[in-house]
């Protein structure tokens, strides 16, 4: 403020008019910047609301928890079904190998939302094959061919 007084002679009418004009210009600039800031704040609030809606959506859940992108492509290393298969293998493995049918039943009991169809597969065996994160072998069990899997070594 003291520079303003130094720059304007407030003892004269002309000095007061010049000071008033400058204050009016300053107020206009302040008002313009205030409106710009208000617009930014409104956009930020709208962005926050949209982000909150997205984070609560099934699409976001599928992306983050299940590794399924908007276009339907699956990031198998981030897929919830792969985590469930790893858990099942840790619980059910016999000499390092897990029967796929038993793993499917185990997962259905504990993670019912993790189904092959969610990932574009028709069966648990297809999930194991498609993700390429497990070894797949077939064994003869009681006269029937059965699929078994185990996590691939890194």
ZISULZI-V267776 format. One record per residue. N is the residue number from 1. PSI is psi in whole degrees, -180 to 180 (* if undefined). Layout:
n->N psi->PSI
n->N psi->PSI
//
This chain:
n->1 psi->-36
n->2 psi->-28
n->3 psi->-36
n->4 psi->-45
n->5 psi->-36
n->6 psi->-32
n->7 psi->-17
n->8 psi->133
n->9 psi->97
n->10 psi->4
n->11 psi->-8
n->12 psi->158
n->13 psi->-45
n->14 psi->-41
n->15 psi->-39
n->16 psi->-40
n->17 psi->-43
n->18 psi->-42
n->19 psi->-42
n->20 psi->-42
n->21 psi->-44
n->22 psi->-40
n->23 psi->-39
n->24 psi->-44
n->25 psi->-42
n->26 psi->-43
n->27 psi->-42
n->28 psi->-45
n->29 psi->-43
n->30 psi->-44
n->31 psi->-42
n->32 psi->-45
n->33 psi->-38
n->34 psi->-45
n->35 psi->-38
n->36 psi->-45
n->37 psi->-41
n->38 psi->-43
n->39 psi->-44
n->40 psi->-43
n->41 psi->-41
n->42 psi->-43
n->43 psi->-40
n->44 psi->-41
n->45 psi->-42
n->46 psi->-42
n->47 psi->-43
n->48 psi->-45
n->49 psi->-45
n->50 psi->-41
n->51 psi->-42
n->52 psi->-42
n->53 psi->-43
n->54 psi->-43
n->55 psi->-28
n->56 psi->0
n->57 psi->160
n->58 psi->-34
n->59 psi->-46
n->60 psi->-44
n->61 psi->-46
n->62 psi->-39
n->63 psi->-51
n->64 psi->-45
n->65 psi->-38
n->66 psi->-7
n->67 psi->23
n->68 psi->116
n->69 psi->168
n->70 psi->-33
n->71 psi->3
n->72 psi->-7
n->73 psi->143
n->74 psi->129
n->75 psi->93
n->76 psi->-35
n->77 psi->-20
n->78 psi->5
n->79 psi->136
n->80 psi->-34
n->81 psi->-32
n->82 psi->-41
n->83 psi->-42
n->84 psi->-41
n->85 psi->-38
n->86 psi->-43
n->87 psi->-46
n->88 psi->-42
n->89 psi->-40
n->90 psi->-32
n->91 psi->-33
n->92 psi->-5
n->93 psi->139
n->94 psi->113
n->95 psi->39
n->96 psi->-11
n->97 psi->145
n->98 psi->132
n->99 psi->129
n->100 psi->-40
n->101 psi->-43
n->102 psi->-40
n->103 psi->-41
n->104 psi->-43
n->105 psi->-43
n->106 psi->-44
n->107 psi->-40
n->108 psi->-35
n->109 psi->-38
n->110 psi->-30
n->111 psi->67
n->112 psi->-19
n->113 psi->-14
n->114 psi->89
n->115 psi->147
n->116 psi->-39
n->117 psi->-34
n->118 psi->-27
n->119 psi->15
n->120 psi->22
n->121 psi->154
n->122 psi->-17
n->123 psi->166
n->124 psi->-38
n->125 psi->-40
n->126 psi->-39
n->127 psi->-49
n->128 psi->-42
n->129 psi->-49
n->130 psi->-39
n->131 psi->-24
n->132 psi->24
n->133 psi->-1
n->134 psi->153
n->135 psi->145
n->136 psi->129
n->137 psi->155
n->138 psi->140
n->139 psi->154
n->140 psi->118
n->141 psi->114
n->142 psi->45
n->143 psi->5
n->144 psi->143
n->145 psi->127
n->146 psi->143
n->147 psi->136
n->148 psi->156
n->149 psi->163
n->150 psi->151
n->151 psi->140
n->152 psi->146
n->153 psi->140
n->154 psi->*
//
